[in-house]
Amino acid sequence: MSASTKRTGDDRIWTIPNLVTLARLLCIPLFVWLLFGRKDRGTASLLLGALGGTDWIDGYIARKFDQGSTLGKVIDPAVDRILLGTAIICMFIDSSVPKWVFWVVFIREVVVSVGTLSLAAAGARRIDVQWVGKAGTFGLMVAFPCFLGSRSGWSTEDGWRVAAWVWLIPSLLLSYYAAATYIPIGRRALAEGRANRAQVPPG
């Protein structure tokens, strides 16, 4: 294969961060099975916490070892959305999270997902995930395992419950702030995407 046809830089697919992201996606059914099949909230909470933590690990590897890729920038936030959505829906069904928490998180995720898809369909350029949004998602992915731990039957349930609320409130504020910041960013991305298409000569 000539140098001009090799996959390099942003075109890379089989990178360690992308493999970590794929592993996170494949573990989501295991979380569902642990919660509903085995009815093991404790183990489900540990797995969910690990899946949330590895989101930062793949980002660190991508930055530290120059393994970032265009594919990773797309699938990593998509897996975040799938994992967060699956977790909150399952925990709502399981009654291990307050109903108002479910609706606040669920509505935000639906709005962001619909907005992202609508911008893409309208021709906007791809929008990189903002740090504040990642921080909010990470905080939620700490809070939710703590809610599960608070109903696991462990002797430390009270501690898990306190930790859940300590992480939840600031994470909700960050996630809604991030959603608000995407409005002007989305407008610029749409304008730039349309401008770029207008500059491309017809084939």
Contact map, one row per residue, 1 for C-alpha under 8 A:
11101100000000000000000000000000000000000000000000000000000000000000000000000000000000000000000000000000000000000000000000000000000000000000000000000000000000000000000000000000000000000000000000000000000
11111100000000000000000000000000000000000000000000000000000000000000000000000000000000000000000000000000000000000000000000000000000000000000000000000000000000000000000000000000000000000000000000000000000
11111100000000000000000000000000000000000000000000000000000000000000000000000000000000000000000000000000000000000000000000000000000000000000000000000000000000000000000000000000000000000000000000000000000
01111100000000000000000000000000000000000000000000000000000000000000000000000000000000000000000000000000000000000000000000000000000000000000000000000000000000000000000000000000000000000000000000000000000
11111110000000000000000000000000000000000000000000000000000000000000000000000000000000000000000000000000000000000000000000000000000000000000000000000000000000000000000000000000000000000000000000000000000
11111111000000000000000000000000000000000000000000000000000000000000000000000000000000000000000000000000000000000000000000000000000000000000000000000000000000000000000000000000000000000000000000000000000
00001111101100000000000000000000000000000000000000000000000000000000000000000000000000000000000000000000000000000000000000000000000000000000000000000000000000000000000000000000000000000000000000000000000
00000111111100000000000000000000000000000000000000000000000000000000000000000000000000000000000000000000000000000000000000000000000000000000000000000000000000000000000000000000000000000000000000000000000
00000011111100000000000000000000000000000000000000000000000000000011100000000000000000000000000000000000000000000000000000000000000000000000000000000000000000000000000000000000000000000000000000000000000
00000001111100000000000000000000000000000000000000000000000000000001111000000000000000000000000000000000000000000000000000000000000000000000000000000000000000000000000000000000000000000000000000000000000
00000011111110000000000000000000000000000000000000000000000000000000111000000000000000000000000000000000000000000000000000000000000000000000000000000000000000000000000000000000000000000000000000000000000
00000011111111100000000000000000000000000000000000000000000000000000111000000000000000000000000000000000000000000000000000000000000000000000000000000000000000000000000000000000000000000000000000000000000
00000000001111100100000000000000000000000000000000000000000000000000101100000000000000000000000000000000000000000000000000000000000000000000000000000000000000000000000000000000000000000000000000000000000
00000000000111110110000000000000000000000000000000000000000000000000000000000000000000000000000000000000000000000000000000000000000000000000000000000000000000000000000000000000000000000000000000000000000
00000000000111111110000000000000000000000000000000000000000000000010000000000000000000000000000000000000000000000000000000000000000000000000000000000000000000000000000000000000000000000000000000000000000
00000000000001111111000000000000000000000000000000000000010011000010000000000000000000000000000000000000000000000000000000000000000000000000000000000000000000000000000000000000000000000000000000000000000
00000000000000111111100000000000000000000000000000000000111011000011000100000000000000000000000000000000000000000000000000000000000000000000000000000000000000000000000000000000000000000000000000000000000
00000000000011111111110000000000000000000000000000000000010000000000001100110000000000000000000000000000000000000000000000000000000000000000000000000000000000000000000000000000000000000000000000000000000
00000000000001111111111000000000000000000000000000000000000000000000000000000000000000000000000000000000000000000000000000000000000000000000000000000000000000000000000000000000000000000000000000000000000
00000000000000011111111100000000000000000000000000000100010000000000000000000000000000000000000000000000000000000000000000000000000000000000000000000000000000000000000000000000000000000000000000000000000
00000000000000001111111110000000000000000000000000000010010000000000000000110010000000000000000000000000000000000000000000000000000000000000000000000000000000000000000000000000000000000000000000000000000
00000000000000000111111111000000000000000000000000000000000000000000000000000000000000000000000000000000000000000000000000000000000000000000000000000000000000000000000000000000000000000000000000000000000
00000000000000000011111111100000000000000000000000000000000000000000000000000000000000000000000000000000000000000000000000000000000000000000000000000000000000000000000000000000000000000000000000000000000
00000000000000000001111111110000000000000000000000100100000000000000000000000010000000000000000000000000000000000000000000000000000000000000000000000000000000000000000000000000000000000000000000000000000
00000000000000000000111111110000000000000000000000000000000000000000000000000010001000000000000000000000000000000000000000000000000000000000000000000000000000000000000000000000000000000000000000000000000
00000000000000000000011111111100000000000000000000000000000000000000000000000000000000000000000000000000000000000000000000000000000000000000000000000000000000000000000000000000000000000000000000000000000
00000000000000000000001111111110000000000000000000100000000000000000000000000000000000000000000000000000000000000000000000000000000000000000000000000000000000000000000000000000000000000000000000000000000
00000000000000000000000111111111000000000000000000000000000000000000000000000000001001000000000000000000000000000000000000000000000000000000000000000000000000000000000000000000000000000000000000000000000
00000000000000000000000001111111100000000000000000000000000000000000000000000000000000000000000000000000000000000000000000000000000000000000000000000000000000000000000000000000000000000000000000000000000
00000000000000000000000001111111110000000000000000000000000000000000000000000000000000000000000000000000000000000000000000000000000000000000000000000000000000000000000000000000000000000000000000000000000
00000000000000000000000000111111111000000001001100000000000000000000000000000000000000000000000000000000000000000000000000000000000000000000000000000000000000000000000000000000000000000000000000000000000
00000000000000000000000000011111111110000001000000000000000000000000000000000000000000000100000000000000000000000000000000000000000000000000000000000000000000000000000000000000000000000000000000000000000
00000000000000000000000000001111111111000000000000000000000000000000000000000000000000000000000000000000000000000000000000000000000000000000000000000000000000000000000000000000000000000000000000000000000
00000000000000000000000000000111111111111011000000000000000000000000000000000000000000000000000000000000000000000000000000000000000000000000000000000000000000000000000000000000000000000000000000000000000
00000000000000000000000000000011111111111001000000000000000000000000000000000000000000000100000000000000000000000000000000000000000000000000000000000000000000000000000000000000000000000000000000000000000
00000000000000000000000000000001111111110000000000000000000000000000000000000000000000000000000000000000000000000000000000000000000000000000000000000000000000000000000000000000000000000000000000000000000
00000000000000000000000000000001111111100000000000000000000000000000000000000000000000000000000000000000000000000000000000000000000000000000000000000000000000000000000000000000000000000000000000000000000
00000000000000000000000000000000111111110000000000000000000000000000000000000000000000000000000000000000000000000000000000000000000000000000000000000000000000000000000000000000000000000000000000000000000
00000000000000000000000000000000011111111000000000000000000000000000000000000000000000000000000000000000000000000000000000000000000000000000000000000000000000000000000000000000000000000000000000000000000
00000000000000000000000000000000011101111111000000000000000000000000000000000000000000000000000000000000000000000000000000000000000000000000000000000001000000000000000000000000000000000000000000000000000
00000000000000000000000000000000011000111111100000000000000000000000000000000000000000000000000000000000000000000000000000000000000000000000000000011011000000000000000000000000000000000000000000000000000
00000000000000000000000000000000000000011111110000000000000000000000000000000000000000000000000000000000000000000000000000000000000000000000000000011011110000000000000000000000000000000000000000000000000
00000000000000000000000000000000010000011111111000000000000000000000000000000000000000000000000000000000000000000000000000000000000000000000000000000000000000000000000000000000000000000000000000000000000
00000000000000000000000000000011011000011111111100000000000000000000000000000000000000000000000000000000000000000000000000000000000000000000000010010000000000000000000000000000000000000000000000000000000
00000000000000000000000000000000000000001111111110000000000000000000000000000000000000000000000000000000000000000000000000000000000000000000000111011000000000000000000000000000000000000000000000000000000
00000000000000000000000000000000000000000111111111000000000000000000000000000000000000000000000000000000000000000000000000000000000000000000000010000000000000000000000000000000000000000000000000000000000
00000000000000000000000000000010000000000011111111100000000000000000000000000000000000000000000000000000000000000000000000000000000000000000000000000000000000000000000000000000000000000000000000000000000
00000000000000000000000000000010000000000001111111110000000000000000000000000000000000100000000000000000000000000000000000000000000000000000100010000000000000000000000000000000000000000000000000000000000
00000000000000000000000000000000000000000000111111111000000000000000000000000000000000000000000000000000000000000000000000000000000000000000110010000000000000000000000000000000000000000000000000000000000
00000000000000000000000000000000000000000000011111111100000000000000000000000000000000000000000000000000000000000000000000000000000000000000000000000000000000000000000000000000000000000000000000000000000
00000000000000000000000100100000000000000000001111111110000000000000000000000000000000000000000000000000000000000000000000000000000000000000000000000000000000000000000000000000000000000000000000000000000
00000000000000000000000000000000000000000000000111111111000000000000000000000000000000000000000000000000000000000000000000000000000000000100110000000000000000000000000000000000000000000000000000000000000
00000000000000000000000000000000000000000000000011111111100000000000000000000000000000000000000000000000000000000000000000000000000000000100100000000000000000000000000000000000000000000000000000000000000
00000000000000000001000100000000000000000000000001111111110000000000000000000000000000000000000000000000000000000000000000000000000000000000000000000000000000000000000000000000000000000000000000000000000
00000000000000000000100000000000000000000000000000111111111000000000000000010001000000000000000000000000000000000000000000000000000000000000000000000000000000000000000000000000000000000000000000000000000
00000000000000000000000000000000000000000000000000011111111100000000000000000000000000000000000000000000000000000000000000000000000000000000000000000000000000000000000000000000000000000000000000000000000
00000000000000001000000000000000000000000000000000001111111110000000000000000000000000000000000000000000000000000000000000000000000000000000000000000000000000000000000000000000000000000000000000000000000
00000000000000011101100000000000000000000000000000000111111111000000000000000000000000000000000000000000000000000000000000000000000000000000000000000000000000000000000000000000000000000000000000000000000
00000000000000001000000000000000000000000000000000000011111111100000000000000000000000000000000000000000000000000000000000000000000000000000000000000000000000000000000000000000000000000000000000000000000
00000000000000000000000000000000000000000000000000000001111111110000000000000000000000000000000000000000000000000000000000000000000000000000000000000000000000000000000000000000000000000000000000000000000
00000000000000011000000000000000000000000000000000000000111111111110000000000000000000000000000000000000000000000000000000000000000000000000000000000000000000000000000000000000000000000000000000000000000
00000000000000011000000000000000000000000000000000000000011111111111000000000000000000000000000000000000000000000000000000000000000000000000000000000000000000000000000000000000000000000000000000000000000
00000000000000000000000000000000000000000000000000000000001111111111000000000000000000000000000000000000000000000000000000000000000000000000000000000000000000000000000000000000000000000000000000000000000
00000000000000000000000000000000000000000000000000000000000111111110000000000000000000000000000000000000000000000000000000000000000000000000000000000000000000000000000000000000000000000000000000000000000
00000000000000000000000000000000000000000000000000000000000011111110000000000000000000000000000000000000000000000000000000000000000000000000000000000000000000000000000000000000000000000000000000000000000
00000000000000000000000000000000000000000000000000000000000011111111000000000000000000000000000000000000000000000000000000000000000000000000000000000000000000000000000000000000000000000000000000000000000
00000000100000111000000000000000000000000000000000000000000011111111100000000000000000000000000000000000000000000000000000000000000000000000000000000000000000000000000000000000000000000000000000000000000
00000000110000001000000000000000000000000000000000000000000001100111110110000000000000000000000000000000000000000000000000000000000000000000000000000000000000000000000000000000000000000000000000000000000
00000000111110000000000000000000000000000000000000000000000000000011111110000000000000000000000000000000000000000000000000000000000000000000000000000000000000000000000000000000000000000000000000000000000
00000000011100000000000000000000000000000000000000000000000000000001111111000000000000000000000000000000000000000000000000000000000000000000000000000000000000000000000000000000000000000000000000000000000
00000000011110000100000000000000000000000000000000000000000000000000111111100000000000000000000000000000000000000000000000000000000000000000000000000000000000000000000000000000000000000000000000000000000
00000000000010001100000000000000000000000000000000000000000000000001111111110000000000000000000000000000000000000000000000000000000000000000000000000000000000000000000000000000000000000000000000000000000
00000000000000000000000000000000000000000000000000000000000000000001111111111000000000000000000000000000000000000000000000000001100000000000000000000000000000000000000000000000000000000000000000000000000
00000000000000000000000000000000000000000000000000000000000000000000011111111100000000000000000000000000000000000000000000000000000000000000000000000000000000000000000000000000000000000000000000000000000
00000000000000000100100000000000000000000000000000000000000000000000001111111110000000000000000000000000000000000000000000000000000000000000000000000000000000000000000000000000000000000000000000000000000
00000000000000000100100000000000000000000000000000000010000000000000000111111111000000000000000000000000000000000000000000000000000000000000000000000000000000000000000000000000000000000000000000000000000
00000000000000000000000000000000000000000000000000000000000000000000000011111111100000000000000000000000000000000000000000000000100000000000000000000000000000000000000000000000000000000000000000000000000
00000000000000000000000000000000000000000000000000000000000000000000000001111111110000000000000000000000000000000000000000000000000000000000000000000000000000000000000000000000000000000000000000000000000
00000000000000000000100110000000000000000000000000000000000000000000000000111111111000000000000000000000000000000000000000000000000000000000000000000000000000000000000000000000000000000000000000000000000
00000000000000000000000000000000000000000000000000000010000000000000000000011111111100000000000000000000000000000000000000000000000000001000000000000000000000000000000000000000000000000000000000000000000
00000000000000000000000000000000000000000000000000000000000000000000000000001111111110000000000000000000000010000000000000000000000000000000000000000000000000000000000000000000000000000000000000000000000
00000000000000000000000000000000000000000000000000000000000000000000000000000111111111000000000000000000000000000000000000000000000000000000000000000000000000000000000000000000000000000000000000000000000
00000000000000000000000010010000000000000000000000000000000000000000000000000011111111100000000000000000000000000000000000000000000000000000000000000000000000000000000000000000000000000000000000000000000
00000000000000000000000000000000000000000000000000000000000000000000000000000001111111110000000000000000000000000000000000000000000000001000100000000000000000000000000000000000000000000000000000000000000
00000000000000000000000000000000000000000000000000000000000000000000000000000000111111111000000000000000010010000000000000000000000000000000000000000000000000000000000000000000000000000000000000000000000
00000000000000000000000000010000000000000000000000000000000000000000000000000000011111111100000000000000000000000000000000000000000000000000000000000000000000000000000000000000000000000000000000000000000
00000000000000000000000000000000000000000000000100000000000000000000000000000000001111111110000000000000000000000000000000000000000000000000000100000000000000000000000000000000000000000000000000000000000
00000000000000000000000000000000000000000000000000000000000000000000000000000000000111111111000010000100110000000000000000000000000000000000000100000000000000000000000000000000000000000000000000000000000
00000000000000000000000000000000000000000000000000000000000000000000000000000000000011111111100000000100000000000000000000000000000000000000000000000000000000000000000000000000000000000000000000000000000
00000000000000000000000000000001001000000000000000000000000000000000000000000000000001111111110000000000000000000000000000000000000000000000000000000000000000000000000000000000000000000000000000000000000
00000000000000000000000000000000000000000000000000000000000000000000000000000000000000111111111110000000000000000000000000000000000000000000000000010000000000000000000000000000000000000000000000000000000
00000000000000000000000000000000000000000000000000000000000000000000000000000000000000011111111111100100000000000000000000000000000000000000000000000000000000000000000000000000000000000000000000000000000
00000000000000000000000000000000000000000000000000000000000000000000000000000000000000001111111100000000000000000000000000000000000000000000000000000000000000000000000000000000000000000000000000000000000
00000000000000000000000000000000000000000000000000000000000000000000000000000000000000000111111110000000000000000000000000000000000000000000000000000000000000000000000000000000000000000000000000000000000
00000000000000000000000000000000000000000000000000000000000000000000000000000000000000000011111111100000000000000000000000000000000000000000000000000000000000000000000000000000000000000000000000000000000
00000000000000000000000000000000000000000000000000000000000000000000000000000000000000000011111111000000000000000000000000000000000000000000000000110010000000000000000000000000000000000000000000000000000
00000000000000000000000000000000000000000000000000000000000000000000000000000000000000010011011111101100000000000000000000000000000000000000000100110000000000000000000000000000000000000000000000000000000
00000000000000000000000000000000000000000000000000000000000000000000000000000000000000000001001111111100000000000000000000000000000000000000000000000000000000000000000000000000000000000000000000000000000
00000000000000000000000000000000000000000000000000000000000000000000000000000000000000000001001011111110000000000000000000000000000000000000000000000000000000000000000000000000000000000000000000000000000
00000000000000000000000000000000000000000000000000000000000000000000000000000000000000000000000001111111000000000000000000000000000000000000000000000000000000000000000000000000000000000000000000000000000
00000000000000000000000000000000000000000000000000000000000000000000000000000000000000000000000011111111100000000000000000000000000000000000000000000000000000000000000000000000000000000000000000000000000
00000000000000000000000000000000000000000000000000000000000000000000000000000000000000011001000011111111110000000000000000000000000000000000000000000000000000000000000000000000000000000000000000000000000
00000000000000000000000000000000000000000000000000000000000000000000000000000000000000000000000000111111111000000000000000000000000000000000000000000000000000000000000000000000000000000000000000000000000
00000000000000000000000000000000000000000000000000000000000000000000000000000000000000000000000000011111111100000000000000000000000000000000000000000000000000000000000000000000000000000000000000000000000
00000000000000000000000000000000000000000000000000000000000000000000000000000000000000010000000000001111111110000000000000000000000000000000000000000000000000000000000000010000000000000000000000000000000
00000000000000000000000000000000000000000000000000000000000000000000000000000000000010010000000000000111111111000000000000000000000000000000000000000000000000000000000000000000000000000000000000000000000
00000000000000000000000000000000000000000000000000000000000000000000000000000000000000000000000000000011111111100000000000000000000000000000000000000000000000000000000000000000000000000000000000000000000
00000000000000000000000000000000000000000000000000000000000000000000000000000000000000000000000000000001111111110000000000000000000000000000000000000000000000000000000000000001001000000000000000000000000
00000000000000000000000000000000000000000000000000000000000000000000000000000000100010000000000000000000111111111000000000000000000000000000000000000000000000000000000000000000000000000000000000000000000
00000000000000000000000000000000000000000000000000000000000000000000000000000000000000000000000000000000011111111100000000000000000000000000000000000000000000000000000000000000000000000000000000000000000
00000000000000000000000000000000000000000000000000000000000000000000000000000000000000000000000000000000001111111110000000000000000000000000000000000000000000000000000000000000000000000000000000000000000
00000000000000000000000000000000000000000000000000000000000000000000000000000000000000000000000000000000000111111111000000000000000000000000000000000000000000000000000000000000001000000000000000000000000
00000000000000000000000000000000000000000000000000000000000000000000000000000000000000000000000000000000000011111111100000000000000000000000000000000000000000000000000000000000000000000000000000000000000
00000000000000000000000000000000000000000000000000000000000000000000000000000000000000000000000000000000000001111111110000000000000000000000000000000000000000000000000000000000000000000000000000000000000
00000000000000000000000000000000000000000000000000000000000000000000000000000000000000000000000000000000000000111111111000000000000000000000000000000000000000000000000000000000000000000000000000000000000
00000000000000000000000000000000000000000000000000000000000000000000000000000000000000000000000000000000000000011111111100000000000000000000000000000000000000000000000000000000000000000000000000000000000
00000000000000000000000000000000000000000000000000000000000000000000000000000000000000000000000000000000000000001111111110000000000000000000000000000000000000000000000000000000000000000000000000000000000
00000000000000000000000000000000000000000000000000000000000000000000000000000000000000000000000000000000000000000111111111000000000000000000000000000000000000000000000000000000000000000000000000000000000
00000000000000000000000000000000000000000000000000000000000000000000000000000000000000000000000000000000000000000011111111110000000000000000000000000000000000000000000000000000000000000100010000000000000
00000000000000000000000000000000000000000000000000000000000000000000000000000000000000000000000000000000000000000001111111111100000000000000000000000000000000000000000000000000000000000000000000000000000
00000000000000000000000000000000000000000000000000000000000000000000000000000000000000000000000000000000000000000000111111110000000000000000000000000000000000000000000000000000000000000000000000000000000
00000000000000000000000000000000000000000000000000000000000000000000000000000000000000000000000000000000000000000000011111110000000000000000000000000000000000000000000000000000000000000000010000000000000
00000000000000000000000000000000000000000000000000000000000000000000000000000000000000000000000000000000000000000000001111111000000000000000000000000000000000000000000000000000000000000000010011000000000
00000000000000000000000000000000000000000000000000000000000000000000000000000000000000000000000000000000000000000000001111111100000000000000000000000000000000000000000000000000000000000100111111000000000
00000000000000000000000000000000000000000000000000000000000000000000000000000000000000000000000000000000000000000000000100111110000000000000000000000000000000000000000000000000000000000000110110000000000
00000000000000000000000000000000000000000000000000000000000000000000000000000000000000000000000000000000000000000000000100011111000000000000000000000000000000000000000000000000000000000000100000000000000
00000000000000000000000000000000000000000000000000000000000000000000000000000000000000000000000000000000000000000000000000001111100000000000000000000000000000000000000000000000000000001100100000000000000
00000000000000000000000000000000000000000000000000000000000000000000000010000000000000000000000000000000000000000000000000000111110000000000000000000000000000000000000000000000000000000000000000000000000
00000000000000000000000000000000000000000000000000000000000000000000000010001000000000000000000000000000000000000000000000000011111011000000000000000000000000000000000000000000000000000000000000000000000
00000000000000000000000000000000000000000000000000000000000000000000000000000000000000000000000000000000000000000000000000000001111111000000000000000000000000000000000000000000010000000000000000000000000
00000000000000000000000000000000000000000000000000000000000000000000000000000000000000000000000000000000000000000000000000000000111111100000000000000000000000000000000000000000000000000000000000000000000
00000000000000000000000000000000000000000000000000000000000000000000000000000000000000000000000000000000000000000000000000000000011111110000000000000000000000000000000000000110110000000000000000000000000
00000000000000000000000000000000000000000000000000000000000000000000000000000000000000000000000000000000000000000000000000000000111111111000000000000000000000000000000000000110011000000000000000000000000
00000000000000000000000000000000000000000000000000000000000000000000000000000000000000000000000000000000000000000000000000000000111111111100000000000000000000000000000000000000000000000000000000000000000
00000000000000000000000000000000000000000000000000000000000000000000000000000000000000000000000000000000000000000000000000000000001111111110000000000000000000000000000000100110000000000000000000000000000
00000000000000000000000000000000000000000000000000000000000000000000000000000000000000000000000000000000000000000000000000000000000111111111000000000000000000000000000001111110010000000000000000000000000
00000000000000000000000000000000000000000000000000000000000000000000000000000001000100000000000000000000000000000000000000000000000011111111100000000000000000000000000000100010000000000000000000000000000
00000000000000000000000000000000000000000000000000011000000000000000000000000000000000000000000000000000000000000000000000000000000001111111110000000000000000000000000000100000000000000000000000000000000
00000000000000000000000000000000000000000000000000000000000000000000000000000000000000000000000000000000000000000000000000000000000000111111111000000000000000000000001101100000000000000000000000000000000
00000000000000000000000000000000000000000000000000000000000000000000000000000000000000000000000000000000000000000000000000000000000000011111111100000000000000000000001100110000000000000000000000000000000
00000000000000000000000000000000000000000000000110011000000000000000000000000000000100000000000000000000000000000000000000000000000000001111111110000000000000000000000000000000000000000000000000000000000
00000000000000000000000000000000000000000000000010010000000000000000000000000000000000000000000000000000000000000000000000000000000000000111111111000000000000000001001000000000000000000000000000000000000
00000000000000000000000000000000000000000000000000000000000000000000000000000000000000000000000000000000000000000000000000000000000000000011111111100000000000000011111100000000000000000000000000000000000
00000000000000000000000000000000000000000000100000000000000000000000000000000000000000110000000010000000000000000000000000000000000000000001111111110000000000000001000000000000000000000000000000000000000
00000000000000000000000000000000000000000001110110000000000000000000000000000000000000000000000000000000000000000000000000000000000000000000111111111000000000000001000000000000000000000000000000000000000
00000000000000000000000000000000000000000000100000000000000000000000000000000000000000000000000000000000000000000000000000000000000000000000011111111100000000011011000000000000000000000000000000000000000
00000000000000000000000000000000000000000000000000000000000000000000000000000000000000000000000110000000000000000000000000000000000000000000001111111110000000011001000000000000000000000000000000000000000
00000000000000000000000000000000000000001101100000000000000000000000000000000000000000000010000110000000000000000000000000000000000000000000000111111111000000000000000000000000000000000000000000000000000
00000000000000000000000000000000000000001100100000000000000000000000000000000000000000000000000000000000000000000000000000000000000000000000000011111111110010011000000000000000000000000000000000000000000
00000000000000000000000000000000000000000000000000000000000000000000000000000000000000000000000000000000000000000000000000000000000000000000000001111111110111111000000000000000000000000000000000000000000
00000000000000000000000000000000000000001100000000000000000000000000000000000000000000000000000100000000000000000000000000000000000000000000000000111111110010000000000000000000000000000000000000000000000
00000000000000000000000000000000000000011100000000000000000000000000000000000000000000000000000000000000000000000000000000000000000000000000000000011111110010000000000000000000000000000000000000000000000
00000000000000000000000000000000000000000100000000000000000000000000000000000000000000000000000000000000000000000000000000000000000000000000000000001111111010000000000000000000000000000000000000000000000
00000000000000000000000000000000000000000100000000000000000000000000000000000000000000000000000000000000000000000000000000000000000000000000000000001111111110000000000000000000000000000000000000000000000
00000000000000000000000000000000000000000000000000000000000000000000000000000000000000000000000000000000000000000000000000000000000000000000000000000000111111000000000000000000000000000000000000000000000
00000000000000000000000000000000000000000000000000000000000000000000000000000000000000000000000000000000000000000000000000000000000000000000000000000100011111110000000000000000000000000000000000000000000
00000000000000000000000000000000000000000000000000000000000000000000000000000000000000000000000000000000000000000000000000000000000000000000000000001111111111111000000000000000000000000000000000000000000
00000000000000000000000000000000000000000000000000000000000000000000000000000000000000000000000000000000000000000000000000000000000000000000000000000100001111111100000000000000000000000000000000000000000
00000000000000000000000000000000000000000000000000000000000000000000000000000000000000000000000000000000000000000000000000000000000000000000000000000100000111111110000000000000000000000000000000000000000
00000000000000000000000000000000000000000000000000000000000000000000000000000000000000000000000000000000000000000000000000000000000000000000000001101100000111111111000000000000000000000000000000000000000
00000000000000000000000000000000000000000000000000000000000000000000000000000000000000000000000000000000000000000000000000000000000000000000000001101100000011111111100000000000000000000000000000000000000
00000000000000000000000000000000000000000000000000000000000000000000000000000000000000000000000000000000000000000000000000000000000000000000000000000000000001111111110000000000000000000000000000000000000
00000000000000000000000000000000000000000000000000000000000000000000000000000000000000000000000000000000000000000000000000000000000000000000001001000000000000111111111000000000000000000000000000000000000
00000000000000000000000000000000000000000000000000000000000000000000000000000000000000000000000000000000000000000000000000000000000000000000011111100000000000011111111100000000000000000000000000000000000
00000000000000000000000000000000000000000000000000000000000000000000000000000000000000000000000000000000000000000000000000000000000000000000001000000000000000001111111110000000000000000000000000000000000
00000000000000000000000000000000000000000000000000000000000000000000000000000000000000000000000000000000000000000000000000000000000000000000001000000000000000000111111111000000000000000000000000000000000
00000000000000000000000000000000000000000000000000000000000000000000000000000000000000000000000000000000000000000000000000000000000000000011011000000000000000000011111111100000000000000000000000000000000
00000000000000000000000000000000000000000000000000000000000000000000000000000000000000000000000000000000000000000000000000000000000000000011001000000000000000000001111111110000000000000000000000000000000
00000000000000000000000000000000000000000000000000000000000000000000000000000000000000000000000000000000000000000000000000000000000000000000000000000000000000000000111111111000000000000000000000000000000
00000000000000000000000000000000000000000000000000000000000000000000000000000000000000000000000000000000000000000000000000000000000000010010000000000000000000000000011111111100000000000000000000000000000
00000000000000000000000000000000000000000000000000000000000000000000000000000000000000000000000000000000000000000000000000000000000000111111000000000000000000000000001111111110000000000000000000000000000
00000000000000000000000000000000000000000000000000000000000000000000000000000000000000000000000000000000100000000000000000000000000000010001000000000000000000000000000111111111000000000000000000000000000
00000000000000000000000000000000000000000000000000000000000000000000000000000000000000000000000000000000000000000000000000000000000000010000000000000000000000000000000011111111100000000000000000000000000
00000000000000000000000000000000000000000000000000000000000000000000000000000000000000000000000000000000000000000000000000000000000110110000000000000000000000000000000001111111110000000000000000000000000
00000000000000000000000000000000000000000000000000000000000000000000000000000000000000000000000000000000000000000000000000000000000110111000000000000000000000000000000000111111111000000000000000000000000
00000000000000000000000000000000000000000000000000000000000000000000000000000000000000000000000000000000000100000000000000000000000000000000000000000000000000000000000000011111111100000000000000000000000
00000000000000000000000000000000000000000000000000000000000000000000000000000000000000000000000000000000000000000000000000000000000100000000000000000000000000000000000000001111111110000000000000000000000
00000000000000000000000000000000000000000000000000000000000000000000000000000000000000000000000000000000000000000000000000000000010110010000000000000000000000000000000000000111111111000000000000000000000
00000000000000000000000000000000000000000000000000000000000000000000000000000000000000000000000000000000000100010000000000000000000010000000000000000000000000000000000000000011111111100000000000000000000
00000000000000000000000000000000000000000000000000000000000000000000000000000000000000000000000000000000000000000000000000000000000000000000000000000000000000000000000000000001111111100000000000000000000
00000000000000000000000000000000000000000000000000000000000000000000000000000000000000000000000000000000000000000000000000000000000000000000000000000000000000000000000000000000111111111000000000000000000
00000000000000000000000000000000000000000000000000000000000000000000000000000000000000000000000000000000000000000000000000000000000000000000000000000000000000000000000000000000011111111100000000000000000
00000000000000000000000000000000000000000000000000000000000000000000000000000000000000000000000000000000000000000000000000000000000000000000000000000000000000000000000000000000001111111110000000000000000
00000000000000000000000000000000000000000000000000000000000000000000000000000000000000000000000000000000000000000000000000000000000000000000000000000000000000000000000000000000000011111111000000000000000
00000000000000000000000000000000000000000000000000000000000000000000000000000000000000000000000000000000000000000000000000000010000000000000000000000000000000000000000000000000000011111111100000000000000
00000000000000000000000000000000000000000000000000000000000000000000000000000000000000000000000000000000000000000000001000010010000000000000000000000000000000000000000000000000000001111111110000000000000
00000000000000000000000000000000000000000000000000000000000000000000000000000000000000000000000000000000000000000000000000000000000000000000000000000000000000000000000000000000000000111111111000000000000
00000000000000000000000000000000000000000000000000000000000000000000000000000000000000000000000000000000000000000000000000000000000000000000000000000000000000000000000000000000000000011111111100000000000
00000000000000000000000000000000000000000000000000000000000000000000000000000000000000000000000000000000000000000000000000011110000000000000000000000000000000000000000000000000000000001111111110000000000
00000000000000000000000000000000000000000000000000000000000000000000000000000000000000000000000000000000000000000000001001111000000000000000000000000000000000000000000000000000000000000111111111000000000
00000000000000000000000000000000000000000000000000000000000000000000000000000000000000000000000000000000000000000000000000010000000000000000000000000000000000000000000000000000000000000011111111100000000
00000000000000000000000000000000000000000000000000000000000000000000000000000000000000000000000000000000000000000000000000011000000000000000000000000000000000000000000000000000000000000001111111110000000
00000000000000000000000000000000000000000000000000000000000000000000000000000000000000000000000000000000000000000000000000111000000000000000000000000000000000000000000000000000000000000000111111111000000
00000000000000000000000000000000000000000000000000000000000000000000000000000000000000000000000000000000000000000000000000110000000000000000000000000000000000000000000000000000000000000000011111111100000
00000000000000000000000000000000000000000000000000000000000000000000000000000000000000000000000000000000000000000000000000000000000000000000000000000000000000000000000000000000000000000000001111111110000
00000000000000000000000000000000000000000000000000000000000000000000000000000000000000000000000000000000000000000000000000000000000000000000000000000000000000000000000000000000000000000000000111111111000
00000000000000000000000000000000000000000000000000000000000000000000000000000000000000000000000000000000000000000000000000000000000000000000000000000000000000000000000000000000000000000000000011111111000
00000000000000000000000000000000000000000000000000000000000000000000000000000000000000000000000000000000000000000000000000000000000000000000000000000000000000000000000000000000000000000000000001111111100
00000000000000000000000000000000000000000000000000000000000000000000000000000000000000000000000000000000000000000000000000000000000000000000000000000000000000000000000000000000000000000000000000111111100
00000000000000000000000000000000000000000000000000000000000000000000000000000000000000000000000000000000000000000000000000000000000000000000000000000000000000000000000000000000000000000000000000011111110
00000000000000000000000000000000000000000000000000000000000000000000000000000000000000000000000000000000000000000000000000000000000000000000000000000000000000000000000000000000000000000000000000000111111
00000000000000000000000000000000000000000000000000000000000000000000000000000000000000000000000000000000000000000000000000000000000000000000000000000000000000000000000000000000000000000000000000000001111
00000000000000000000000000000000000000000000000000000000000000000000000000000000000000000000000000000000000000000000000000000000000000000000000000000000000000000000000000000000000000000000000000000000111
